[in-house]
Amino acid sequence: MRRPDVPFPAGHRPWPPPARPWVGAQRWQGLLFAHWPLPAERLRPAVPAALPLDTYDGQAWLGIVPFSLSGLRLRGLPPIPGLSAFPELNVRTYVTLGGKPGVYFISLDAGNPLAVAGARCLHLPYYYARMTVRRQGEVVEYASRRLGPSGAALRARYHPVGDPAPASPGSLAHWLTERYCLYTVDRRRGVRRLEIHHPPWPLQGAAAEFAVNTMTAPAGISLPNTPPLLHYAQRQDVVTWAPEAIAET
């Protein structure tokens, strides 16, 4: 079923979209999900204590997610040329609160300094980075280096494998990707939830080569010396709601 003010059907969601109007829209393209399993105790120091870590069969997961963002706009307004399209790179893990499993971003790098400044007002840990994305057919060549002392960097080459399809409910791929909110903690340690909505992810398998990957080093997290679990999505259209404060229970 589709609510008149929400642009996508919502029957696949674990809870209904918020009753209030959505406020923003964007598009994600050429997206790679690279995930590594980690013991929860290794991720716990990087996640605020107010946010319980979410696990799958007792295992925590960390994701590194490069993609290209476009069509960034406020509701009722067109995208602003020069400000609405840029590369983005997320380091994320998974938390749950109040029965709503979501994403916690350990860091977010973007290639647009104005977008970084605006997102920091939402208490999101954005950083400005020098980024390039090149495509050769289905192959994506992605490079990012954060400006500043950490110099966190990624250089990767990836492409899809197989046909796109939604992940099966209950599967690890579904658990990792079908999440409809993110959590932040403000300077006063107050928790905020930002809801999002989109169609089910059209996931494909993926192959990737990582020439450089120091994205988790600033958080003090070492990745296992094992290949990551990889998924690819060609495109995802998204709407977002304003963050809401979550009352302490």
C-alpha positions in Angstrom: 0.0 0.0 0.0 1.2 3.5 -0.8 0.4 6.5 1.3 -0.5 9.5 -0.9 2.3 11.7 0.4 5.0 8.9 0.3 6.4 8.2 -3.2 7.0 4.4 -2.8 4.9 1.5 -1.5 5.6 0.7 2.2 4.4 -2.9 2.6 7.9 -4.2 2.8 8.9 -2.0 5.8 9.1 -3.5 9.3 7.0 -0.5 10.6 4.9 2.2 8.8 6.5 5.4 7.5 6.2 8.4 9.9 2.8 10.2 9.8 4.5 13.6 9.4 5.6 14.8 5.9 9.0 13.7 4.6 11.4 16.7 4.0 14.1 15.6 1.6 15.0 13.3 -1.3 18.1 11.9 -2.9 19.3 9.1 -5.1 22.1 6.7 -4.5 23.9 5.0 -7.5 26.8 2.5 -8.1 26.7 1.4 -4.5 28.9 -1.3 -2.9 28.1 -2.9 0.4 31.4 -4.4 1.8 30.8 -6.0 5.2 33.1 -7.6 7.7 32.0 -9.6 10.8 33.5 -8.4 14.1 33.0 -9.3 17.7 30.6 -6.8 19.3 33.3 -5.8 21.9 35.6 -4.5 19.2 32.8 -2.2 17.8 31.4 -1.1 21.2 34.0 1.7 21.8 33.1 3.3 18.5 29.4 3.4 19.2 27.7 5.6 21.9 26.7 3.7 25.0 23.1 4.9 24.5 22.8 2.8 21.4 22.5 -1.0 21.8 24.5 -2.8 19.1 22.4 -5.0 16.9 23.8 -8.5 16.0 22.9 -11.3 13.6 23.3 -14.8 15.1 25.4 -13.1 17.9 27.8 -11.5 15.4 28.2 -7.7 14.9 29.0 -6.3 11.4 30.8 -3.3 10.0 30.1 -2.0 6.6 32.1 0.2 4.2 29.8 1.7 1.6 31.0 3.8 -1.3 28.5 5.3 -3.8 27.5 8.4 -5.8 24.7 10.7 -4.5 22.6 12.8 -6.8 19.3 14.6 -6.8 19.7 16.0 -3.3 16.8 18.3 -2.6 14.3 19.6 -0.1 10.7 18.6 -0.6 8.9 20.9 -3.1 12.2 22.3 -4.4 14.4 21.2 -7.4 18.0 20.1 -6.8 20.5 22.9 -6.6 23.1 22.7 -9.4 26.6 22.1 -8.1 25.3 21.2 -4.6 23.1 18.1 -5.2 25.5 15.5 -6.6 28.8 14.2 -5.1 30.5 11.0 -4.1 29.9 9.7 -0.5 31.6 7.0 1.5 30.1 5.5 4.8 31.6 3.5 7.6 28.6 2.0 9.4 27.4 -0.6 11.9 24.0 -1.6 13.2 22.1 -0.7 16.3 18.5 -1.0 17.5 16.4 1.1 19.8 12.7 1.0 20.6 12.0 -1.9 18.3 13.4 -0.1 15.3 16.7 -1.5 14.0 18.8 1.1 12.2 22.2 2.2 11.1 24.9 4.0 13.1 27.5 5.9 11.1 31.0 5.8 12.5 32.0 8.2 9.8 30.7 9.6 6.5 33.0 11.2 3.9 31.7 13.4 1.1 33.2 15.3 -1.8 31.2 18.5 -1.3 32.2 20.8 1.6 28.8 22.5 1.8 27.0 19.2 2.1 29.4 18.2 4.9 28.7 21.5 6.8 25.0 21.0 6.4 25.0 17.4 7.5 27.1 18.2 10.6 24.2 20.3 11.8 22.3 17.0 12.1 25.0 15.6 14.4 26.3 13.3 11.7 30.1 12.7 11.6 30.7 14.0 8.1 34.2 14.7 6.8 35.3 16.4 3.6 37.4 14.2 1.3 39.0 14.4 -2.2 37.0 11.8 -4.1 36.8 10.5 -7.7 34.5 8.0 -9.2 35.1 6.6 -12.7 32.9 4.1 -14.6 34.0 1.7 -17.3 30.9 -0.2 -18.3 29.7 -1.9 -15.1 33.1 -1.4 -13.4 33.3 1.4 -10.8 36.7 2.8 -9.9 36.4 4.7 -6.6 39.1 6.7 -4.8 38.7 8.8 -1.6 41.2 10.5 0.8 39.9 12.5 3.8 41.4 15.9 4.3 42.9 16.4 7.7 45.3 14.6 9.9 43.7 11.1 9.7 43.9 10.9 5.9 41.5 8.0 5.9 41.5 6.6 2.4 39.8 4.1 0.1 40.8 3.0 -3.3 38.7 0.2 -4.8 37.5 -1.3 -8.0 34.2 -3.1 -8.0 31.4 -4.4 -10.3 28.1 -6.3 -10.0 27.7 -10.0 -10.5 24.4 -11.6 -11.4 20.9 -10.2 -11.6 19.3 -7.8 -9.1 16.8 -9.1 -6.7 15.4 -8.2 -3.2 17.1 -10.0 -0.3 15.0 -12.8 1.3 13.5 -11.8 4.7 15.5 -13.3 7.5 18.7 -13.6 5.5 21.9 -11.8 6.4 21.7 -9.6 3.3 18.3 -8.5 4.3 19.4 -7.8 7.9 22.3 -5.7 6.7 20.5 -3.6 4.1 16.8 -3.3 4.8 17.0 -0.7 7.5 14.7 2.3 7.6 16.3 4.7 10.1 19.6 5.9 11.3 20.6 7.0 14.8 22.8 9.9 16.0 23.8 11.2 19.4 24.0 15.0 19.9 26.5 17.0 22.0 24.3 16.5 25.1 24.2 12.7 24.5 20.6 12.9 23.4 19.6 10.2 20.9 18.0 11.2 17.6 16.3 9.0 15.0 16.2 9.9 11.4 13.7 7.9 9.4 14.2 7.1 5.7 12.1 5.3 3.1 12.9 3.6 -0.2 11.8 0.5 -2.2 13.4 -2.9 -1.3 17.1 -2.9 -2.2 17.7 -4.4 -5.8 20.8 -6.3 -4.6 23.3 -8.1 -6.8 26.4 -10.0 -5.9 29.6 -8.1 -6.4 33.4 -8.5 -6.9 35.8 -6.0 -5.5 39.5 -5.3 -5.2 40.7 -3.0 -2.4 44.1 -1.4 -3.2 43.9 0.9 -0.1 41.5 0.8 2.8 42.3 2.7 6.0 38.7 3.9 6.6 38.4 2.3 10.0 41.8 3.3 11.4 40.6 6.7 12.8 38.0 4.8 14.9 40.7 2.3 16.2 39.0 -0.6 14.4 41.1 -3.3 12.6 39.4 -5.3 10.0 39.8 -9.1 9.7 42.2 -10.5 7.1 39.3 -12.2 5.4 37.4 -11.2 2.2 34.3 -9.1 3.0 30.8 -10.0 2.1 29.9 -8.0 -1.0 26.7 -6.7 -2.5 26.0 -4.2 -5.2 23.0 -1.9 -6.0 22.8 0.1 -9.2 20.3 2.6 -7.9 18.1 3.5 -4.9 15.7 6.4 -4.5 15.2 7.7 -1.0 13.1 10.1 1.0 14.0 11.3 4.4 12.3 12.8 7.5 13.6 15.4 9.9 15.4 13.8 12.9 13.3 13.3 16.1 14.6 13.2 19.7 14.1 9.8 21.4 13.0 10.1 25.0 15.0 8.1 27.5 13.2 5.1 28.9 
